[in-house]
Amino acid sequence: MNQFGQDPLSQALTAVAHPVRRELLERVRARPSRVTDLAAGFDISLAAVSRHLKVLESAGLVRRSIEGRDHFIAASGEGLDEVAGWVQRQSAAWGARLEVLKEIMENGRGDA
């Protein structure tokens, strides 16, 4: 559990629920970026971008490194592993249910 009492999956899903945080993830996906460079692309304050980055860090979606006075943010797949596993399990379960429904529909039409 994290400081907000959420499990890792809930924390990651909460983190990516906000469009600014999703955009931040997109921007650091290719290469690490300085926080100030990331903030320059938004119409919000540096402090607000910093708060969004802290949420992403807590969820394990980004990691921070400090070089002198510069803070660099890089993508981290750690938090996405939990989300990917959950989505895969849901997809498999629903796929199996849809296959059963397809069989029922096909067999039902043949009996009519």
C-alpha positions in Angstrom: 0.0 0.0 0.0 1.2 3.5 -0.7 0.7 6.7 1.3 -2.8 7.0 0.0 -3.8 3.5 1.0 -4.1 2.3 -2.6 -2.8 -1.0 -3.9 -0.3 -0.7 -6.8 -2.9 -1.4 -9.5 -5.2 1.3 -8.2 -2.3 3.7 -7.8 -1.2 3.2 -11.4 -4.7 3.5 -12.8 -5.3 6.7 -10.8 -2.0 8.1 -12.0 -2.9 7.6 -15.7 -6.5 8.8 -15.2 -5.4 12.5 -15.6 -4.7 13.8 -19.1 -1.7 15.9 -18.0 -0.1 12.8 -16.5 -0.7 10.8 -19.6 0.9 13.5 -21.7 3.9 13.6 -19.3 4.3 9.9 -19.8 4.2 10.3 -23.5 6.8 13.0 -23.4 9.3 11.0 -21.4 8.7 7.7 -23.1 11.4 8.3 -25.7 14.1 9.8 -23.5 14.5 11.4 -20.1 13.6 15.1 -19.9 14.3 17.9 -17.4 11.3 18.8 -15.3 11.6 22.4 -16.4 11.5 21.3 -20.1 8.4 19.2 -19.4 6.7 22.0 -17.7 7.3 24.4 -20.5 4.9 22.5 -22.7 1.9 23.0 -20.4 -0.3 25.9 -19.6 0.0 25.2 -15.9 2.6 26.1 -13.3 5.9 24.3 -12.7 4.6 23.5 -9.2 1.5 21.8 -10.7 3.6 19.8 -13.1 5.8 18.8 -10.2 2.8 17.5 -8.3 1.7 15.5 -11.3 5.2 14.0 -11.6 5.1 13.0 -7.9 1.9 11.1 -8.5 3.6 9.3 -11.5 6.7 8.6 -9.4 4.6 7.1 -6.5 2.9 4.8 -9.0 6.2 3.6 -10.4 5.5 5.0 -13.8 8.5 7.4 -13.9 11.8 7.7 -12.1 13.7 10.8 -11.2 17.5 11.4 -11.4 19.2 14.5 -10.2 22.3 15.9 -11.9 23.4 19.1 -10.2 20.4 21.4 -10.0 18.6 19.6 -12.8 15.9 16.9 -12.2 15.5 14.5 -15.0 12.4 12.3 -15.4 12.5 9.0 -17.3 9.8 6.5 -18.0 9.7 3.4 -15.9 7.7 0.3 -16.8 7.5 -0.9 -13.2 4.0 0.5 -12.5 2.7 -0.6 -15.9 3.4 -4.3 -15.2 0.6 -4.4 -12.7 -1.9 -2.7 -15.2 -0.8 -4.9 -18.1 -1.3 -8.1 -16.0 -4.8 -6.9 -14.9 -5.8 -6.0 -18.4 -4.5 -9.4 -19.7 -6.5 -11.3 -17.1 -9.7 -9.3 -17.9 -9.2 -9.8 -21.6 -8.8 -13.6 -21.2 -11.9 -13.9 -19.0 -14.1 -11.8 -21.2 -12.8 -13.6 -24.3 -13.8 -16.9 -22.8 -17.2 -15.6 -22.0 -17.7 -14.3 -25.5 -16.7 -17.6 -26.9 -19.4 -19.4 -24.8 -21.9 -16.8 -25.9 -21.0 -17.4 -29.6 -21.5 -21.1 -29.1 -24.9 -20.5 -27.5 -25.9 -18.2 -30.3 -24.8 -20.6 -33.0 -26.4 -23.6 -31.5 -29.6 -21.7 -30.7 -30.0 -20.7 -34.4 -29.5 -24.3 -35.6 -32.3 -25.6 -33.4 -34.9 -23.1 -34.6 
